[in-house]
Amino acid sequence: MKIRSHQDFWTGLLFAATGTFFAGFASSYSMGTAAKMGPGYFPFWIGLLQIILGAVVIISSMRNSTAEERIARFDLKSMALVLGAVVLFGLLLKPLGLALTLFILIAVSSLASHEFSWKATVANSVVLISLCFAVFVWGLKLQFPLWPSFFQI
């Protein structure tokens, strides 16, 4: 069969590979039952569902009714910026606090877009930081440093 949608094919392959990774590692943990789940139960079944989803996407990428499209190349700079933003978030959360670290995460990952603008980045930051505060700090009561440590009294 001919791959008609390369984007869907690679997406499905990524889903299947990630699902295989998680299901494989989760199978080394105790599974338990649906009524009394062990630590490997949830990641194993989510990994298995991800493998199935990947297979469905791969198969749909080869259907004749799918529009033919090619991927020019992988944009390594954009992938590095997004991955780097996540790593920066982990490194900067404790010293800079949630608000400033989220802004840095959003700004660095926004640079990966080919349609980058500071106006959209600031707007996204305001909305996403507000949502993160509402969900994680006030809703779930998680203990994050909210502001940089040098602002703390």
C-alpha positions in Angstrom: 0.0 0.0 0.0 1.1 3.5 -0.7 1.3 6.1 2.0 -0.9 9.0 1.0 -0.6 11.2 4.1 2.9 11.2 5.4 1.9 13.4 8.3 -0.7 10.9 9.5 1.6 8.0 9.0 4.4 9.5 11.1 1.9 10.6 13.8 0.5 7.1 13.9 4.0 5.6 14.1 4.8 8.0 17.0 1.6 7.0 18.8 2.3 3.3 18.4 6.0 3.7 19.4 5.1 5.7 22.5 2.3 3.2 23.5 4.7 0.3 23.0 7.3 2.0 25.2 4.8 2.6 28.1 3.0 -0.7 27.8 6.3 -2.5 27.8 7.6 -0.8 30.9 4.3 -1.0 32.7 4.1 -4.7 32.1 7.1 -5.1 34.5 5.0 -3.7 37.3 2.2 -5.5 39.2 -1.0 -5.3 37.2 -3.7 -6.1 39.7 -7.3 -6.1 38.5 -9.9 -3.5 37.4 -11.3 -3.5 40.9 -7.9 -3.3 42.6 -5.4 -1.7 40.2 -1.7 -2.2 40.6 0.9 0.4 39.5 1.2 -1.0 36.0 -2.5 -1.4 35.2 -3.3 2.2 34.1 -0.1 2.9 32.0 -0.4 -0.6 30.4 -3.9 -0.1 29.2 -3.3 3.5 28.1 -0.2 2.3 26.2 -2.3 -0.4 24.6 -5.0 2.1 23.6 -2.3 4.3 22.2 -0.9 1.4 20.1 -4.4 0.8 18.7 -4.9 4.5 18.0 -1.6 4.6 16.2 -2.5 1.6 14.1 -5.8 3.2 13.1 -4.1 6.5 12.1 -1.4 4.6 10.1 -4.1 2.6 8.2 -6.1 5.7 7.5 -3.0 7.4 6.1 -2.9 4.8 3.4 -6.6 5.0 2.3 -7.4 6.1 -1.2 -9.9 8.7 0.0 -7.1 10.5 2.0 -5.6 13.6 0.4 -2.1 13.0 -0.7 0.4 15.1 1.2 4.1 15.0 1.9 6.2 16.4 4.8 9.0 18.6 3.5 11.4 17.9 6.4 11.4 17.6 10.2 11.9 21.0 11.7 14.6 20.2 14.2 14.9 23.8 15.5 11.2 23.9 16.5 11.4 20.4 18.2 14.5 21.6 20.1 12.8 24.8 21.2 9.7 22.9 22.5 11.8 20.3 24.3 14.1 23.0 25.7 11.1 24.9 27.0 9.9 21.8 28.9 13.4 21.3 30.4 13.6 24.9 31.3 10.3 24.7 33.1 11.6 21.8 35.2 14.8 23.7 36.0 13.3 27.1 36.7 10.1 26.3 38.6 11.6 26.3 42.1 13.8 29.4 41.8 11.5 31.6 39.6 8.0 30.4 40.7 5.1 29.2 38.6 4.0 32.5 37.0 7.4 33.5 35.6 8.4 30.0 34.7 5.1 29.5 32.8 5.8 32.7 30.9 9.2 31.5 29.9 7.8 28.1 28.9 5.2 29.8 26.7 7.6 32.3 25.2 10.3 29.8 24.3 7.8 27.3 22.9 6.1 30.1 20.9 9.4 30.8 19.2 9.0 27.4 17.6 6.0 28.7 15.6 6.6 30.0 12.1 3.9 32.6 12.8 5.5 34.0 16.1 4.4 37.3 17.5 5.0 38.8 20.9 1.4 40.1 21.1 0.0 36.6 20.7 2.6 35.2 23.1 1.7 37.7 25.8 -2.0 37.0 25.3 -1.5 33.3 25.5 0.6 33.7 28.6 -2.0 35.7 30.4 -4.8 33.2 29.6 -2.7 30.0 30.3 -1.1 31.4 33.5 -4.6 32.3 34.8 -5.9 28.8 33.9 -2.9 27.1 35.6 -3.4 29.2 38.8 -7.1 28.4 38.8 -6.7 24.7 38.2 -3.5 23.7 40.0 -3.2 26.3 42.8 -6.8 27.1 43.8 -8.7 24.1 42.4 -6.3 21.2 43.3 -4.5 23.1 46.0 -1.0 21.9 44.8 1.9 23.5 46.5 3.9 25.4 43.9 6.1 28.4 44.5 4.0 31.0 42.8 6.5 33.9 42.6 10.3 34.0 42.4 12.1 33.1 45.7 13.6 36.6 46.0 10.0 38.0 46.2 9.1 35.7 49.1 9.0 37.3 52.5 
